[in-house]
Amino acid sequence: MDREILSELLLARKYQEAMDLVKKRHRNLRILLGLLYSEEELVRWRAVTLLGLVAAEGRTDLAPAVRRLLWFLNEESSTVGWCSAQAIAEIYRNNPGMARDAIRAVLHLSDDEEVSLPANRNTPILAGSIWAIGALADSEPALVSEMGPALVKFLEDPEPAIRGFSAWALGRMRFGAAKKGLEALLEDDSLINIYEADILKKVTIARAAADALENIRKNDE
C-alpha cells in the first residue's frame, strides 16, 4: 500500500507528504529506493528528487543505500541500473559528504570503456552517468569539467539518449569545445526525455543542442 501511495505523492509533487511517509516507517526508505526502478519513468525521476531531499535532512541510514545504489551500477549486479547513477548524484548535490566516495565512480562511467563503448554498454547506466554530470554542472563545475571531452565524443553516438543527454549536459557545463559537435546536431529530430526542475520534458536532440549552444554563447559574452 505504501508503495502505491508514495508513487501517487511523487507524481503529484507532494514532496513533504512523501517525506513524512518515508520517515514514518524505516521500510519506506527501501520502498523509495525501489521506486528508482519503477516501470513509470516519471516516478523513477521524482524518486531521485525525493532522495535528494531526504539526503539534505542528513538521514544517516542513507549511507548503506548509497553503497547499494553503487552496487547496482556494477556489471556483477545483473541489473539495468535505471536511476541509480542519478540518485547518487542528487544525494551528493544535497549532501556531499554522504556520497563523496561514490560520485566520482558515477561520473567516470562515461569515460570507462567497459561501460561506454557500444559493444559493452548498459545504456540506462551510461545515460544516468551523463545526466549526473549535467545535474552537477552548476554546483560542482570543477568536479565535472574533466568529463567534457568524453561527452563531446558522445555527440556522434548512435543512441539518441546518449547524444541528447550529452548535448544537454555540455550546455549546462558551458563547455566551449563542444560547439562544433553541437552544431552538427541542429537538424537531429530524434526525441528524448530530459528531467530538469522536477519536470520530464520530451524534446528533440536539435532543441537540446540549440539550448546548449545558447548557454555556451551567453557564457562567452
MINU-727357 format. One line per 5 residues: number of its first residue (from 1); their letters; for each residue x, y, z of N, C-alpha, C. Coordinates in Angstrom, 1 decimal, decimal comma. Each point is the difference from the previous one (the first is absolute). Example, Ala and Ser with C-alpha at 12.3 -4.5 7.8 and 13.67 -1.06 7.14 Angstrom:
REM residues 2
1	as	13,2/-5,7/7,8/-0,9/1,2/0,0/0,9/1,2/0,0 | -0,4/1,1/-0,7/0,9/1,1/0,0/-0,8/1,1/0,8 $
This chain:
REM residues 221
1	mdrei	0,8/-1,2/0,0/-0,8/1,2/0,0/0,9/1,3/0,0 | 1,0/0,0/0,9/0,9/1,2/0,0/0,7/0,3/-1,3 | 0,3/-1,1/-0,8/0,6/0,2/-1,3/-0,9/0,8/-0,9 | -1,3/-0,4/0,0/-0,9/0,7/-0,9/-0,3/1,4/0,5 | -0,1/0,2/1,3/-0,2/1,4/0,5/1,2/0,8/-0,3 $
6	lsell	1,2/-0,5/0,2/1,2/0,8/-0,2/0,1/0,3/-1,5 | -0,3/-0,9/-0,9/0,0/0,3/-1,4/-0,9/1,1/-0,4 | -1,2/0,0/0,6/-1,0/1,0/-0,3/0,5/1,4/0,5 | 0,6/0,0/1,2/0,5/1,3/0,5/1,1/0,6/-0,8 | 0,8/-0,9/-0,5/1,1/0,5/-0,9/-0,5/0,5/-1,3 $
11	larky	-1,0/-0,6/-0,6/-0,6/0,4/-1,2/-0,7/1,4/0,2 | -0,5/0,2/1,2/-0,7/1,3/0,3/1,0/1,0/0,5 | 1,3/-0,3/0,1/1,0/0,9/0,5/-0,3/0,4/1,5 | -0,6/-0,9/0,7/-0,2/0,3/1,4/1,1/-0,6/0,9 | 1,2/0,7/-0,1/1,2/-0,5/0,5/0,0/0,0/1,6 $
16	qeamd	-0,6/1,0/0,6/-0,1/0,0/1,5/-0,8/-1,2/0,5 | -1,1/-0,3/-0,6/-0,8/-1,1/0,4/0,8/-1,3/-0,3 | 0,7/-0,1/-1,1/0,8/-1,2/-0,3/1,1/-0,1/1,0 | 0,6/1,1/0,4/1,1/-0,1/1,0/-0,6/-0,5/1,3 | -1,1/0,5/0,4/-0,7/-0,5/1,3/-0,2/-1,5/-0,1 $
21	lvkkr	-0,4/-0,5/-1,1/-0,3/-1,4/-0,2/1,3/-0,8/0,2 | 1,1/0,5/-0,6/1,2/-0,7/0,1/0,6/0,0/1,4 | -0,3/1,1/0,7/0,4/0,0/1,5/-0,8/-0,9/0,8 | -1,2/-0,2/-0,4/-1,0/-0,8/0,9/0,5/-1,4/0,3 | 0,5/-0,6/-1,0/0,5/-1,4/0,1/1,3/-0,2/-0,7 $
26	hrnlr	1,0/-0,7/0,7/1,3/-0,2/-0,6/-0,1/-0,7/-1,4 | -1,0/-0,9/-0,1/-0,1/-0,8/-1,2/-0,4/0,9/-1,2 | -0,6/1,2/0,3/-0,4/0,8/-1,1/1,2/0,7/-0,7 | 1,2/0,0/0,6/1,2/0,4/-0,7/0,3/-1,0/-1,0 | -0,1/-1,3/0,3/0,2/-1,0/-0,9/-1,0/0,0/-1,2 $
31	illgl	-1,2/0,4/0,3/-1,0/0,1/-1,0/0,4/1,1/-1,0 | 0,4/1,2/0,6/0,4/1,1/-0,8/1,2/-0,4/-0,9 | 1,0/-0,7/0,5/1,1/-0,5/-0,8/-0,6/-0,9/-1,2 | -0,9/-0,8/0,4/-0,6/-0,9/-1,0/-0,7/0,8/-1,2 | -0,5/1,2/0,3/-0,7/0,8/-1,0/1,0/0,5/-1,0 $
36	lysee	1,3/0,0/0,3/1,0/0,4/-1,1/-0,1/-1,0/-1,1 | -0,6/-1,1/0,1/-0,1/-1,0/-1,0/-1,5/-0,3/-0,4 | -0,8/1,0/0,3/-1,4/-0,1/-0,4/-0,2/-0,1/-1,5 | -1,0/-0,6/-0,5/-0,3/0,0/-1,4/-0,4/1,3/-0,6 | -0,5/0,9/0,9/-0,4/1,3/-0,4/1,1/1,0/0,1 $
41	elvrw	0,4/0,6/-1,1/1,3/0,8/-0,1/-0,1/1,2/1,0 | -1,1/0,7/0,0/-0,1/1,2/0,8/0,1/-0,4/1,5 | -0,5/-1,1/0,4/0,1/-0,5/1,4/1,5/-0,2/0,3 | 0,7/-0,6/-0,9/1,5/-0,2/0,3/0,7/1,3/0,2 | -0,3/1,0/-0,9/0,7/1,3/0,2/-0,4/0,7/1,2 $
46	ravtl	-1,3/0,0/0,4/-0,4/0,7/1,2/0,6/-0,7/1,2 | 0,2/-1,3/-0,1/0,6/-0,7/1,1/1,5/0,5/0,2 | 0,6/0,3/-1,1/1,4/0,6/0,1/-0,1/1,3/0,7 | -1,0/0,9/-0,3/-0,1/1,3/0,6/-0,2/-0,2/1,5 | -0,9/-0,9/0,4/-0,4/-0,2/1,4/1,3/-0,5/0,8 $
51	lglva	0,7/-0,9/-0,6/1,2/-0,5/0,7/1,0/1,2/0,2 | 0,1/0,9/-0,9/0,8/1,2/0,3/-0,5/0,8/1,2 | -1,3/0,1/0,1/-0,6/0,8/1,1/0,2/-0,8/1,3 | -0,1/-1,3/0,0/0,3/-0,8/1,2/1,5/0,2/0,4 | 0,9/0,0/-1,0/1,4/0,2/0,3/0,2/1,3/0,6 $
56	aegrt	-0,7/1,0/-0,4/0,2/1,4/0,5/-0,3/0,0/1,5 | -0,9/-0,9/0,5/-0,3/0,0/1,4/1,0/-0,7/0,8 | 1,0/-0,7/-0,7/1,1/-0,6/0,7/-0,4/-1,4/0,6 | -0,9/-0,7/-0,7/-0,3/-1,3/0,5/1,2/-1,0/-0,1 | 0,4/-0,5/1,2/1,2/-0,8/0,0/-0,2/-1,4/-0,6 $
61	dlapa	-1,3/-0,4/-0,1/-0,2/-1,3/-0,6/0,0/0,0/-1,5 | 0,3/1,1/-0,6/0,2/0,1/-1,4/1,4/-0,5/-0,5 | 0,9/0,0/1,0/1,4/-0,5/-0,4/0,0/-1,4/-0,6 | -0,6/-1,0/0,7/-0,1/-1,3/-0,6/-0,7/0,0/-1,3 | -1,0/0,9/-0,2/-0,8/0,0/-1,2/0,9/0,5/-1,2 $
66	vrrll	0,9/0,9/0,3/0,9/0,5/-1,0/0,9/-1,2/-0,5 | 0,5/-0,7/1,0/0,8/-1,2/-0,4/-0,8/-1,0/-0,9 | -1,2/-0,2/0,4/-0,9/-0,9/-0,8/-0,2/0,6/-1,4 | -0,2/1,2/-0,1/-0,2/0,7/-1,4/1,3/-0,2/-0,8 | 1,1/0,2/0,6/1,3/-0,2/-0,7/0,1/-1,4/-0,5 $
71	wflne	-0,4/-1,0/0,8/0,0/-1,4/-0,4/-0,8/-0,2/-1,2 | -1,2/0,6/-0,1/-0,9/-0,1/-1,1/0,7/0,5/-1,3 | 1,0/0,8/0,1/0,7/0,5/-1,2/1,1/-1,0/-0,5 | 0,2/-1,0/0,9/1,0/-1,0/-0,3/-0,5/-1,1/-0,9 | 0,8/-0,4/-1,0/-0,5/-1,0/-0,9/-0,3/-1,3/0,7 $
76	esstv	0,6/-0,3/1,1/-0,3/-1,2/0,7/-1,3/0,0/0,7 | -0,7/1,1/0,1/-1,3/0,1/0,6/-1,1/-0,6/-0,8 | 0,3/-0,1/-1,4/-1,0/-0,5/-0,9/-1,3/0,8/-0,1 | 0,1/1,3/0,3/-1,2/0,9/-0,1/0,2/1,0/-1,2 | -1,1/0,7/-0,4/0,2/1,0/-1,0/0,4/1,3/0,6 $
81	gwcsa	0,0/0,1/1,3/0,5/1,2/0,6/-1,0/1,1/0,2 | -0,8/0,2/-1,1/-1,0/1,1/0,0/0,5/1,3/0,6 | -0,6/0,4/1,1/0,3/1,4/0,5/1,1/-0,1/1,1 | 0,8/-1,0/0,1/0,9/-0,1/1,1/1,1/1,2/-0,1 | 0,5/0,2/-1,2/1,0/1,1/-0,1/-0,6/1,3/0,3 $
86	qaiae	-1,2/0,3/-0,5/-0,7/1,3/0,2/-0,2/0,2/1,5 | -0,4/-1,1/0,7/-0,3/0,1/1,5/1,3/0,4/0,7 | 1,1/-0,7/-0,3/1,2/0,3/0,7/0,4/1,5/-0,2 | -0,2/0,5/-1,3/0,4/1,4/-0,3/-0,9/0,9/0,8 | -1,3/-0,3/0,1/-0,9/0,9/0,7/0,3/0,0/1,6 $
91	iyrnn	0,3/-1,2/0,5/0,4/-0,1/1,4/1,2/0,8/0,2 | 1,0/-0,1/-0,9/1,3/0,8/0,2/-0,3/1,5/-0,1 | -0,8/0,4/-0,9/-0,3/1,4/-0,2/-0,6/0,6/1,2 | -0,8/-0,8/0,7/-0,7/0,5/1,2/0,8/-0,2/1,3 | 0,9/-1,0/0,0/0,8/-0,3/1,2/1,3/-0,6/-0,5 $
96	pgmar	1,0/0,7/-0,4/1,2/-0,5/-0,6/0,7/-1,1/0,8 | 0,0/0,2/1,3/0,7/-1,0/0,9/-0,6/-1,4/-0,1 | -1,3/-0,1/-0,3/-0,7/-1,2/0,0/0,4/-0,9/-1,2 | 0,5/0,6/-1,1/0,3/-0,7/-1,2/1,3/0,3/-0,6 | 0,9/0,6/0,8/1,3/0,5/-0,5/0,8/-1,1/-0,7 $
101	daira	0,0/-1,2/0,6/0,8/-1,1/-0,6/-0,7/-0,5/-1,3 | -1,3/0,0/0,0/-0,8/-0,6/-1,1/0,0/0,9/-1,3 | 0,0/1,3/0,2/-0,3/0,9/-1,1/1,0/-0,1/-1,1 | 1,3/-0,1/0,3/1,0/-0,1/-1,0/-0,2/-1,2/-0,9 | -0,3/-1,1/0,7/-0,3/-1,3/-0,8/-1,1/0,2/-1,0 $
106	vlhls	-1,1/0,7/0,5/-1,1/0,3/-0,9/0,4/0,9/-1,2 | 0,7/1,1/0,3/0,3/0,9/-1,1/1,0/-0,7/-1,0 | 0,9/-0,8/0,4/1,0/-0,6/-0,9/-0,5/-1,2/-0,7 | -1,3/-0,4/0,2/-0,5/-1,1/-0,8/0,0/0,4/-1,5 | -0,1/1,3/-0,3/-0,1/0,5/-1,4/1,4/-0,1/-0,7 $
111	ddeev	1,1/-0,1/0,7/1,2/-0,2/-0,6/0,7/-1,3/0,3 | -0,9/-0,9/0,4/0,5/-1,4/0,3/-0,4/-0,9/-1,2 | 0,9/-0,5/-0,8/-0,3/-0,7/-1,2/-0,8/-1,2/0,3 | 0,1/-0,6/1,1/-0,8/-1,2/0,3/-1,4/0,3/0,1 | -0,4/1,3/0,2/-1,4/0,4/0,1/-0,4/0,8/-1,2 $
116	slpan	0,9/0,8/-0,5/-0,5/1,0/-1,0/0,1/-0,5/-1,5 | 0,8/-0,9/-0,3/0,0/-0,5/-1,4/-1,3/-0,7/-0,4 | -0,5/0,3/-1,2/-1,3/-0,6/-0,4/0,0/-1,5/0,2 | 1,1/-0,7/-0,3/-0,1/-1,5/0,1/-0,1/-0,5/1,5 | 0,4/0,9/0,9/0,0/-0,5/1,4/-1,1/0,6/0,9 $
121	rntpi	-0,6/1,1/-0,5/-0,7/0,9/0,9/-1,3/-0,5/0,6 | -0,3/0,5/1,1/-1,4/0,0/0,6/-0,5/1,4/-0,2 | -0,8/0,2/-1,0/-0,4/1,4/-0,4/-0,7/0,8/1,2 | -0,9/-0,6/0,7/-0,6/0,8/1,1/1,0/0,5/1,0 | 1,0/-0,9/0,3/1,0/0,4/1,0/0,9/1,2/-0,6 $
126	lagsi	0,4/-0,2/-1,2/0,8/1,0/-0,7/-0,7/1,4/-0,1 | -1,3/-0,1/-0,4/-0,8/1,2/-0,1/-0,2/0,6/1,4 | -0,1/-0,8/1,1/-0,1/0,5/1,3/1,2/0,8/0,5 | 1,2/-0,6/-0,4/1,3/0,7/0,3/0,1/1,3/-0,7 | -0,4/0,1/-1,3/0,0/1,3/-0,7/-0,9/1,0/0,6 $
131	waiga	-1,2/-0,5/0,4/-1,0/0,9/0,6/0,6/0,6/1,3 | 0,7/-0,9/0,8/0,6/0,4/1,2/1,0/1,1/-0,2 | 0,8/-0,1/-1,1/1,0/1,1/-0,3/-0,7/1,3/-0,2 | -1,1/0,0/-0,8/-0,7/1,2/-0,2/-0,7/0,6/1,2 | -0,5/-0,9/0,8/-0,8/0,4/1,2/1,0/0,7/1,0 $
136	ladse	1,3/-0,4/0,0/0,9/0,6/1,0/0,8/1,2/-0,6 | -0,3/0,3/-1,3/0,8/1,0/-0,7/0,0/1,4/0,7 | -1,1/0,4/0,6/-0,1/1,3/0,6/0,7/0,0/1,4 | -0,3/-1,1/0,8/0,5/0,0/1,4/1,4/-0,5/0,1 | 0,5/-0,9/-1,0/1,3/-0,6/0,1/0,7/0,1/-1,3 $
141	palvs	0,2/1,2/-0,6/0,6/0,2/-1,3/1,4/-0,6/-0,1 | 0,8/0,1/1,1/1,4/-0,5/-0,1/-0,1/-1,6/0,0 | -0,9/-0,5/0,7/-0,1/-1,5/0,0/-0,4/-0,6/-1,3 | -0,9/0,7/-0,8/-0,5/-0,6/-1,2/0,8/0,4/-1,3 | 0,8/1,1/0,1/0,6/0,6/-1,2/0,9/-1,0/-0,7 $
146	emgpa	0,6/-0,9/0,7/0,9/-0,9/-0,6/-0,7/-1,1/-0,9 | -1,3/0,0/0,2/-0,8/-1,0/-0,8/-0,4/0,6/-1,4 | 0,3/1,2/-0,2/-0,4/0,7/-1,3/0,4/-0,8/-1,2 | 1,3/-0,3/-0,2/0,5/-0,7/-1,2/-0,8/-1,3/-0,3 | -0,2/-0,7/1,1/-0,7/-1,3/-0,2/-1,5/0,2/-0,6 $
151	lvkfl	-0,6/1,1/0,6/-1,4/0,3/-0,5/0,0/0,5/-1,4 | 1,0/0,7/-0,4/0,0/0,5/-1,4/0,1/-1,2/-1,0 | 0,7/-1,0/0,4/0,0/-1,2/-0,9/-1,4/-0,6/-0,1 | -0,8/0,0/1,1/-1,3/-0,6/0,0/-1,0/0,8/-0,9 | 0,4/1,2/-0,4/-1,0/0,7/-0,9/-0,1/-0,7/-1,4 $
156	edpep	0,9/-0,9/-0,3/-0,1/-0,8/-1,2/-0,5/-1,4/0,2 | -0,5/-0,3/1,2/-0,4/-1,3/0,4/-1,3/-0,5/-0,8 | -0,1/-1,3/-0,3/-1,2/-0,5/-0,7/-1,2/0,0/0,9 | 0,1/0,1/1,3/-1,1/-0,1/0,9/-0,5/1,5/0,2 | -1,3/0,2/-0,3/-0,5/1,4/0,2/0,1/0,5/1,4 $
161	airgf	-0,3/-0,9/1,0/0,1/0,4/1,4/1,3/0,5/0,4 | 1,1/-0,7/-0,5/1,3/0,4/0,3/0,4/1,3/-0,7 | -0,4/0,2/-1,2/0,3/1,3/-0,7/-0,7/1,1/0,7 | -1,3/-0,2/0,3/-0,8/1,1/0,6/0,4/0,3/1,4 | 0,2/-1,0/0,8/0,5/0,3/1,4/1,3/0,7/0,0 $
166	sawal	0,9/-0,4/-1,0/1,3/0,7/0,0/-0,1/1,4/-0,5 | -0,9/0,3/-0,9/-0,2/1,4/-0,5/-0,5/0,8/1,2 | -1,0/-0,5/0,7/-0,6/0,7/1,2/1,1/0,3/1,0 | 0,8/-1,1/0,4/1,0/0,2/1,0/1,1/1,0/-0,4 | 0,4/-0,1/-1,3/1,1/0,9/-0,4/-0,5/1,5/0,0 $
171	grmrf	-1,3/0,2/-0,3/-0,6/1,3/0,1/0,0/0,5/1,4 | -0,3/-0,8/1,0/0,0/0,4/1,4/1,4/0,2/0,5 | 1,0/-0,7/-0,6/1,4/0,2/0,3/0,6/1,3/-0,7 | -0,8/0,5/-1,0/0,6/1,1/-0,8/1,3/-0,3/-0,6 | 0,1/-1,2/-0,5/1,2/-0,6/-0,5/0,3/0,5/-1,4 $
176	gaakk	0,8/1,0/-0,2/0,2/0,6/-1,3/0,5/-0,9/-1,1 | 0,8/-1,0/0,4/0,6/-0,9/-1,0/-1,0/-0,9/-0,6 | -1,3/0,1/0,4/-1,0/-0,9/-0,5/-0,8/0,7/-1,2 | 0,3/1,3/-0,3/-0,8/0,7/-1,0/-0,1/-0,7/-1,3 | 1,0/-0,5/-0,6/0,0/-0,6/-1,3/-0,9/-1,3/0,1 $
181	gleal	0,2/-0,8/1,0/-0,8/-1,2/0,1/-1,5/0,3/0,2 | -0,3/1,1/0,8/-1,4/0,4/0,2/-0,6/0,5/-1,2 | 0,7/0,8/-0,8/-0,5/0,5/-1,3/-0,4/-1,1/-0,9 | 0,7/-1,1/0,0/-0,3/-1,1/-0,8/-1,3/-0,7/0,3 | -0,5/0,3/1,2/-1,3/-0,6/0,4/-1,2/0,9/-0,2 $
186	ledds	0,2/1,1/-0,6/-1,1/1,0/-0,1/-1,2/-0,4/-0,9 | 0,2/-1,1/-0,7/-1,1/-0,6/-0,8/-0,4/-1,4/0,4 | 0,5/-0,3/1,2/-0,3/-1,4/0,5/-1,4/0,0/0,7 | -1,0/-0,6/-0,6/-1,4/0,1/0,5/-0,3/-1,2/0,9 | 1,0/-0,8/0,4/-0,3/-1,1/0,9/-0,5/0,6/1,3 $
191	liniy	-0,9/-0,7/0,6/-0,6/0,4/1,3/0,6/-0,6/1,2 | 0,2/0,7/1,1/0,5/-0,5/1,2/-0,8/0,6/1,2 | 0,0/-0,7/1,1/-0,6/0,6/1,2/1,1/0,5/0,9 | -0,1/1,3/0,4/1,0/0,6/0,9/-0,8/0,4/1,3 | 0,6/-0,3/1,1/-0,6/0,4/1,3/0,8/1,1/0,6 $
196	eadil	-0,7/1,1/0,2/0,6/1,2/0,5/-1,0/0,8/0,8 | 0,4/0,5/1,2/-1,0/0,8/0,8/-1,3/-0,7/0,3 | 0,1/-1,3/0,3/-1,1/-0,9/0,4/-0,9/-0,3/-1,2 | 0,3/0,4/-1,2/-0,8/-0,2/-1,2/0,7/-0,9/-1,0 | -0,8/-1,0/-0,5/0,5/-0,9/-1,0/-0,4/0,6/-1,4 $
201	kkvti	0,9/0,5/-0,7/-0,3/0,7/-1,3/0,4/-0,9/-1,2 | -0,9/-0,1/-1,0/0,4/-0,7/-1,2/0,4/1,1/-1,0 | 1,3/-0,1/-0,4/0,6/1,0/-0,9/0,7/-0,7/-1,2 | 0,2/0,7/-1,1/0,9/-0,5/-1,0/1,4/0,2/0,4 | 0,9/-0,8/-0,6/1,4/0,2/0,3/0,4/1,3/-0,6 $
206	araaa	-0,6/0,4/-1,1/0,3/1,3/-0,6/-0,3/1,2/1,0 | -1,1/-0,2/0,7/-0,3/1,1/1,0/1,0/0,0/1,1 | 0,4/-1,2/0,5/1,0/-0,1/1,1/1,3/0,6/-0,5 | 0,4/-0,3/-1,2/1,2/0,6/-0,5/0,0/1,5/-0,2 | -1,2/0,5/-0,4/-0,1/1,5/-0,2/0,0/0,6/1,4 $
211	dalen	-0,6/-0,5/1,0/0,0/0,5/1,3/1,4/0,0/0,6 | 0,7/-1,1/-0,3/1,4/-0,1/0,5/0,9/1,1/-0,6 | -0,2/0,2/-1,3/0,8/1,0/-0,7/-0,3/1,4/0,5 | -1,3/0,2/0,4/-0,3/1,3/0,5/0,6/0,2/1,4 | 0,0/-1,0/0,8/0,7/0,1/1,3/1,5/0,3/-0,1 $
216	irknd	0,6/-0,7/-1,0/1,4/0,3/-0,2/0,3/1,4/-0,5 | -0,9/0,5/-0,9/0,1/1,3/-0,5/-0,1/1,1/1,1 | -1,0/-0,2/0,8/-0,2/0,9/1,1/1,2/0,0/1,0 | 0,6/-1,2/0,2/1,2/-0,1/0,8/1,2/0,7/-0,6 | 0,1/0,1/-1,3/1,1/0,6/-0,7/-0,1/1,5/0,0 $
221	e	-1,2/0,5/0,2/-0,2/1,5/-0,1/0,7/0,8/1,1 $
